[in-house]
Amino acid sequence: MAKIKLNIRQDEQIDLDVHQFNHYADIVEIQSWAELLESYLALKQDVKPKKVFLVLDDRSQAEYTSMHAQLGDQLYFDDSQYFAGIEDIGSRESQLIESNIVTPLRLQHYVQQLSHLDHQRSFASLAEKMQHYDQSDLEALIYFNQNLLISSNTEIMVKVAAVETEALKLAMLPNGYFSCDFDPFENFAIIQQIQHYGFEFIGLGASLLGWIKTPDFKADKIEDLIQDLALIYPLDSIHQEKMKALILENNYLILPYSESPQEYLGYDLS
């Protein structure tokens, strides 16, 4: 099993819930998806009823694009009122306000925005966005579900928070910034659709969404799942059959939400 390095809270003035949300743990020395998922399940037991979120690929880029995605009209959270009168935003006072007051409110805001009926995207509405994928992009989709996408020295960051559903874990790192990518609300629609087939959302990174199979997975629904995937990705019959075999074989599912996943073919996403 991959080792889990916990980030023990050092600053007693920072709330433990905030610390867990910011950076609860790292999973290190990962050799396989089986090890990574075993670590995920172990962490779930450690922190329940809170939920566990993994940053799956390119942490620095994921945090950067998430920061920009959060500035979009539907996600923007105006925290200026909490810093009124503070001239030095980098001061100890402002850091504690950010940690203990603003961070929980911002998470709550993202949960509310993702859940808001006016912001919901239908899964069918995503059908046209990735139709530009070429054969290399489709091969990348297969590749992601065949290979461990991280090197053995990669540290997978773990975030933990109390949210109502596994799908709402997206609020911990709402992502989808570039116009040709799925945006956070489109990603939320994908996450909710895939969970209908017995998959639990485990996290995302700069380009990828990830799930683990649950006992609710039903192999007899595989054709419906493949057709849903073919709705949003231009999967021809060959790639549909490859994906079907991988989904039945694996206990995880990885899907890209970026414009051109082929750039990751053959590379570790560390």
N, C-alpha and C positions, 0 to 999 in steps of 0.2 A: 504493500500500500504506500502511496506517496506520503511524504512527511507533511505535516501541517505545522507551520510556524505561526504561533499566535502573537499578535501585537498587544501586549498587556498595557493597559492604560497607565501612563506615568503621571499625568497631571490630574490631581484630585479635584481641580476646579472645572474640569470638563466633564460633562455628563456622560455616563457610561453608554447610554443609548446612542449618543452622538458619536462617540468613539467607535462603536461597533458599526455604525452606518458609514463613517468616513473610511475606515480600514480595519476590519475586524481581524483578518488573518491572511496569510499567504500559504498556498499549497506549493510545495517545492519538490524537486527531484522526481518529476513526473515521467514515467516511462510508457504509459499507455492511457487510452481513454478509460479503460476499466479502473485503473488506479485513480484517475481524476474523479470519476463518478462515485467510486467508493468513498473517497475523501468528502465529496459533496454530501453524500448520504450520512456519513458520520457527523459532519458539522450540523446537518439538519437536526439530528437527535440532540446534539449539545445545546442548541439555542432555542428549540421549539418552546412556545408557539411562534416565535419570530421566524422570519424566512431568510433564506440564504441566496445570495446573488453572486455569480462569478463573472469577472471581466475576462472574456474568452480570448481576445486577440488585441494586440497592439494597445496596451493600456494607455500610453501617453497620448496617442492619436485619438483613442476613444474618449478620454477625458477632455481633450481639446474640442472635438466636434460636439460632444455633449454640452459643453459650456456654451457654444454658439447656438446649438439647437434650443437651449433654454431661454435664449433671448428672443425667440419667435413670439409673435403676438399672443398665441394661445397658451404658451407656457410661461411667459415673462412674469417674474415675481419682483415687485418693487420693494426693496428692503431699506430704502433711504431713510424712512421714518425712524428706524431703530438706531441709526447712526447720527441723528441730528445733534449738533453741538460738539461732535467729536472731530477735531481737526486732523488728527493723525490716525488714518484708517488702519495703519499697521501697528497701532499701540496694543498693549496688553488688554486694555478695556474693550477695544473693538474686536479683538480676537475672541474674547470670551462671549461677547454678544453674538458674534457670528456662530460660534459653536453651540451655545446653550439655548439661544432664542431663535435665531434666524434659520438655522439648519433644519430643525424639526418643522417649522412653519413652511419652509420651502418644499420639503418632502410632502407634507400634507397638501400643499397647493398642487403639486404635480399629480398626485393621486386623484385629486378632485377634477383636474383638467382632463386627465386621461379617461376618467369615468363619465364625464359630462356627456349627456345624450347629444347635445349639439355638435360635439367634436368626434362622434363615432364615425368611422369609415366602414363601409361594407366591404367584405372580402372581394366581392365581384368587382368593385370599383378599382381594384389594383391591377386588373387584367392587362392593361396596356403598357404599364410603366417599364417593365423589363423585357418587352418583346424585342428589344435591340440586341439581346444576348446572342453572341455567335457561338460557333462550335467550341471554341476555346473556353468561353464562359461556362458552357454546359459541362465541359470536361472538368472545370474547376469545381462545379457543384458536386460532381461525382467524387472528385479527389478529396473534398472536405469530409466526405462520409466514409472514406477508406483509410485515411491517414491521421495520425496524431499531429495536430497543427501547431505544436509547440516543441521547442527543444528541451532537452533534459535539464538545462539550467534555468529554464523559465520559472518565474514566480507568478502564479495566478492569484490575483487579488480577490479577496472575499469581502463582501459587504453584507451587513445584517440589519434588518429593520422589521418593525411590526407593521405589516400591510395585510389587507384582508384576504387577498388571493395571490396565487403564484404569478398570474399574469400581471398583476399590479406591481410586481417587483421591478418592472420597467421604470417605474418612478424613481428608483435608486440611481439610474443613469440613463435618462431619456436620450435617445440618440437617433440620428437621421438628419443631418444638416445640409448636405449638398443637394441641389435641386433634382439631380438625377437619381438620388438614393430614395428608398422609402423613408418618409419622415416619421417622427415618433408615433403619431396617431395611426399611420399605415402599419408600422411595426406592431403596434398594439392589436390591430385587426388580425394580422398574421398570427400573432401569439395566441389570441383567443380562438382562432379557427383550428389551429393545429392541436390545441388542448382537447378538442372534441374527439380526437382520435386516440386519446389515452397517452398523451405526452405532457410532461410537466416542464414549463419554462425554467431554465437554470441560469440564463444570463445572456449577455451579448458583449461585443467589443466594438471595434471601429468599423467592421465589415460584416460580422457574422452574428446570427441568432442561434441559440442552442437549446435543446430539449433532452430530457431523459424519459425513457419509457416508464409507464406506471402499470400496475396490475389491470388497469382499465383498457390497456391496448388490446384490440381485437384484430387478429390477422384477417378476418373475413371482411374487414372494412378497408383493406389495403388499396383496392381499386378506386374507391371513392377518394382516398387520400392522394393517390397519384394523379387523379383528374383535377383535384384542387391545386396541386403543385403545378400541373401543366397549364392551369389557368393563369398563373402569375409568371411562370417561367416557360419559354417556348420549347418545352421538352418534346423531341420527336420520339417515335416508338422505341428506338434503341435506348435512348437515355431514360425513358420511362421504365423500361425493363430493368436497367441497371439500378435505378433508384429503388424499384420495388424489391429487388434482391437484397440490397444493402439495408433497407428499412426492416425487412424481415429478419435479417441476420444480426443487426446491431441492436444495442439497447439505448441508442441515442440518435438524434437527428440534428444536422447542422444545415442551415440555409443562409445564403448571402442576402444582404439587403443593400449592397453597394452597386454602383453603376457598372463596374467591370471587374468581377472577381478573378478573371484570368490572370491578373497581375500577381496573384498569390500561388499560381501553379508551381509546385516543386519547391516552395519556400517554407521555412519555419516561420510562424507568425509570432516570433518572440520579440 
